[in-house]
Amino acid sequence: MAADPKPTRKKRRRSQREPEVYYVVAIEGWDWSYSLSLNTDRKAVDPYHEFRHLQVRGRLLHPKGLRTDRIALTFLPSRDLEAERRKALRPLLIGTLDGHGDEITGLFSVPEDALPPILQMMAADRFKFFMAHGTPFSHRRATLAGFRLEMKLDPDDLPEGVELPG
């Protein structure tokens, strides 16, 4: 008697990893906002509600071909990103870009202690570029794995196809 054939399993197809996209922005301006108020929540942990954020505006240099090249990036300080607290985190992304409306908007958390030097560099008009890497836009959204603010970009450090103005 012949042995019964073993049941075959369908091989799982691994989803192909999306190619990484670099987003390069020429910084054209910035705004800083701050507010402090009493926290009137019923079970407030903190008696104050504090809100601070940095908004950077610019022109998207790369990738080309998106609906707009206008971009506004918002950086919010986060206590969760303090050195000791963040060790327990398992982040999936560092920020997002959304392509709804007349401009692309970005949202990023930064460690609270990083905000003062970033503001000093912005006030001195030293940061000229924002560069990030992440997924391509899909359904008008991209998730980012990293970003940096730069005074200048070396053409040798840029991904293929990125050209600097001037």
Disulfide bonds with the S-S distance in Angstrom:
none
